[in-house]
Every structure is written in C-alpha cells, then in structure tokens.
Amino acid sequence: MRIIGIDPGSRVTGYGVIEVEGNSYRHLTSGCLHVAEAELGARLKEIFNGVRDVLAEFRPEAMAVEKVFVQRNVDSALKLGQARGAAICAGALSELPIFEYSPNKIKQTVVGKGHAAKEQVQHMVKILLNLRQAPPADAADALACALCHGQISRTLSRYSAAEQAALAARWRGI
C-alpha cells in the first residue's frame, strides 16, 4: 500500500510518500512545499497544486493528515486548518480515502511517546525508513504521519470489521 502523509502549514507543508509491504516500509519521496509570500488564496492554491502534483506522480492509495491543534494563537490555527483543507481537497479530488491523526497519536506510534521532540521524530523516521540522514522537520512529520497510518492499518487488518470500527474510533480520539 502506498500512503502519502501530510504535515500541513500555511508557509511550509511537509509531504512524504511511503510504501508498506508486510512489516517493511519503503521511502518513495518526501519534501516541503515552501509557499511564497502572497495573499492567503494564492498560498492555498500553491499547497493544493503542490500536493496534487505529488499525488499524480506517486499515485498513493491513502492520505494521512495531521490534525490541527490550537496551542495559543487561534488565528494561526485557522490558517493551518485552511492549509489542511487545501491538501485534503487535493486528496479528495484524487478519490483517496483520507485519515486524520493527532500529533500525539503520530508521535506515540512512531516514537513510542506522545510528547516526543521534533528531533526524536526525525531520528525514528530516519531509522524506520533506512534513510542516510534525517529529513527536514516538516517532511519528517509528514513521513511519521504516513508511518502511523501504515502501522494502524496493518494492526486493524487483523481484526473483524466490527472490531476495526471500534478500535479506529478509539485511536482517532487519542
């Protein structure tokens, strides 16, 4: 299964595409969409087009997106939500199933603790994907999101449909 992970941002949006086969993960591509200084509509268009281009080239079967969380600045959270929306629209137009995970769930799945530092996420992504060097933080977060979905999907596939629904609802709430 090919999965694209998205770490949305109104200035920098990270993306990463992995392939999952059994217990192994393979890195296909990752990077950051650096959005130009422009009005919000133009930035959202750049995010949409950038994600759409990656989708067209790598043809993933699922999209995993990091959920928005409000830390202090509500205005920043709103802009982040709009950037997420642009990326999600690109996935929806490609008819991908879209899965959302909280930052803590992603870190818990990839690093082993929900409040891991960015450097820990980068390090584990490097190890899990057998990369020569750690990717930039935003790309590592996107790859971690894809890895999280790959792990959860693999685990859920071992259960019945009813058990899958209950587990998925519980995991998404974390």
Secondary structure as a PSIPRED ss2 file (coil, helix, strand):
# PSIPRED VFORMAT (PSIPRED V4.0)

   1 M C   1.000  0.000  0.000
   2 R E   0.000  0.000  1.000
   3 I E   0.000  0.000  1.000
   4 I E   0.000  0.000  1.000
   5 G E   0.000  0.000  1.000
   6 I E   0.000  0.000  1.000
   7 D E   0.000  0.000  1.000
   8 P C   1.000  0.000  0.000
   9 G C   1.000  0.000  0.000
  10 S C   1.000  0.000  0.000
  11 R C   1.000  0.000  0.000
  12 V E   0.000  0.000  1.000
  13 T E   0.000  0.000  1.000
  14 G E   0.000  0.000  1.000
  15 Y E   0.000  0.000  1.000
  16 G E   0.000  0.000  1.000
  17 V E   0.000  0.000  1.000
  18 I E   0.000  0.000  1.000
  19 E E   0.000  0.000  1.000
  20 V E   0.000  0.000  1.000
  21 E E   0.000  0.000  1.000
  22 G C   1.000  0.000  0.000
  23 N C   1.000  0.000  0.000
  24 S E   0.000  0.000  1.000
  25 Y E   0.000  0.000  1.000
  26 R E   0.000  0.000  1.000
  27 H E   0.000  0.000  1.000
  28 L E   0.000  0.000  1.000
  29 T E   0.000  0.000  1.000
  30 S E   0.000  0.000  1.000
  31 G E   0.000  0.000  1.000
  32 C E   0.000  0.000  1.000
  33 L E   0.000  0.000  1.000
  34 H E   0.000  0.000  1.000
  35 V C   1.000  0.000  0.000
  36 A C   1.000  0.000  0.000
  37 E C   1.000  0.000  0.000
  38 A C   1.000  0.000  0.000
  39 E C   1.000  0.000  0.000
  40 L H   0.000  1.000  0.000
  41 G H   0.000  1.000  0.000
  42 A H   0.000  1.000  0.000
  43 R H   0.000  1.000  0.000
  44 L H   0.000  1.000  0.000
  45 K H   0.000  1.000  0.000
  46 E H   0.000  1.000  0.000
  47 I H   0.000  1.000  0.000
  48 F H   0.000  1.000  0.000
  49 N H   0.000  1.000  0.000
  50 G H   0.000  1.000  0.000
  51 V H   0.000  1.000  0.000
  52 R H   0.000  1.000  0.000
  53 D H   0.000  1.000  0.000
  54 V H   0.000  1.000  0.000
  55 L H   0.000  1.000  0.000
  56 A H   0.000  1.000  0.000
  57 E H   0.000  1.000  0.000
  58 F H   0.000  1.000  0.000
  59 R C   1.000  0.000  0.000
  60 P C   1.000  0.000  0.000
  61 E C   1.000  0.000  0.000
  62 A E   0.000  0.000  1.000
  63 M E   0.000  0.000  1.000
  64 A E   0.000  0.000  1.000
  65 V E   0.000  0.000  1.000
  66 E E   0.000  0.000  1.000
  67 K C   1.000  0.000  0.000
  68 V C   1.000  0.000  0.000
  69 F C   1.000  0.000  0.000
  70 V C   1.000  0.000  0.000
  71 Q C   1.000  0.000  0.000
  72 R C   1.000  0.000  0.000
  73 N C   1.000  0.000  0.000
  74 V H   0.000  1.000  0.000
  75 D H   0.000  1.000  0.000
  76 S H   0.000  1.000  0.000
  77 A H   0.000  1.000  0.000
  78 L H   0.000  1.000  0.000
  79 K H   0.000  1.000  0.000
  80 L H   0.000  1.000  0.000
  81 G H   0.000  1.000  0.000
  82 Q H   0.000  1.000  0.000
  83 A H   0.000  1.000  0.000
  84 R H   0.000  1.000  0.000
  85 G H   0.000  1.000  0.000
  86 A H   0.000  1.000  0.000
  87 A H   0.000  1.000  0.000
  88 I H   0.000  1.000  0.000
  89 C H   0.000  1.000  0.000
  90 A H   0.000  1.000  0.000
  91 G H   0.000  1.000  0.000
  92 A H   0.000  1.000  0.000
  93 L H   0.000  1.000  0.000
  94 S C   1.000  0.000  0.000
  95 E C   1.000  0.000  0.000
  96 L C   1.000  0.000  0.000
  97 P C   1.000  0.000  0.000
  98 I E   0.000  0.000  1.000
  99 F E   0.000  0.000  1.000
 100 E E   0.000  0.000  1.000
 101 Y E   0.000  0.000  1.000
 102 S C   1.000  0.000  0.000
 103 P H   0.000  1.000  0.000
 104 N H   0.000  1.000  0.000
 105 K H   0.000  1.000  0.000
 106 I H   0.000  1.000  0.000
 107 K H   0.000  1.000  0.000
 108 Q H   0.000  1.000  0.000
 109 T H   0.000  1.000  0.000
 110 V H   0.000  1.000  0.000
 111 V C   1.000  0.000  0.000
 112 G C   1.000  0.000  0.000
 113 K C   1.000  0.000  0.000
 114 G C   1.000  0.000  0.000
 115 H C   1.000  0.000  0.000
 116 A C   1.000  0.000  0.000
 117 A C   1.000  0.000  0.000
 118 K H   0.000  1.000  0.000
 119 E H   0.000  1.000  0.000
 120 Q H   0.000  1.000  0.000
 121 V H   0.000  1.000  0.000
 122 Q H   0.000  1.000  0.000
 123 H H   0.000  1.000  0.000
 124 M H   0.000  1.000  0.000
 125 V H   0.000  1.000  0.000
 126 K H   0.000  1.000  0.000
 127 I H   0.000  1.000  0.000
 128 L H   0.000  1.000  0.000
 129 L C   1.000  0.000  0.000
 130 N C   1.000  0.000  0.000
 131 L C   1.000  0.000  0.000
 132 R C   1.000  0.000  0.000
 133 Q C   1.000  0.000  0.000
 134 A C   1.000  0.000  0.000
 135 P C   1.000  0.000  0.000
 136 P C   1.000  0.000  0.000
 137 A H   0.000  1.000  0.000
 138 D H   0.000  1.000  0.000
 139 A H   0.000  1.000  0.000
 140 A H   0.000  1.000  0.000
 141 D H   0.000  1.000  0.000
 142 A H   0.000  1.000  0.000
 143 L H   0.000  1.000  0.000
 144 A H   0.000  1.000  0.000
 145 C H   0.000  1.000  0.000
 146 A H   0.000  1.000  0.000
 147 L H   0.000  1.000  0.000
 148 C H   0.000  1.000  0.000
 149 H H   0.000  1.000  0.000
 150 G H   0.000  1.000  0.000
 151 Q H   0.000  1.000  0.000
 152 I H   0.000  1.000  0.000
 153 S H   0.000  1.000  0.000
 154 R H   0.000  1.000  0.000
 155 T H   0.000  1.000  0.000
 156 L H   0.000  1.000  0.000
 157 S C   1.000  0.000  0.000
 158 R C   1.000  0.000  0.000
 159 Y C   1.000  0.000  0.000
 160 S C   1.000  0.000  0.000
 161 A H   0.000  1.000  0.000
 162 A H   0.000  1.000  0.000
 163 E H   0.000  1.000  0.000
 164 Q H   0.000  1.000  0.000
 165 A H   0.000  1.000  0.000
 166 A H   0.000  1.000  0.000
 167 L H   0.000  1.000  0.000
 168 A H   0.000  1.000  0.000
 169 A H   0.000  1.000  0.000
 170 R H   0.000  1.000  0.000
 171 W H   0.000  1.000  0.000
 172 R H   0.000  1.000  0.000
 173 G C   1.000  0.000  0.000
 174 I C   1.000  0.000  0.000
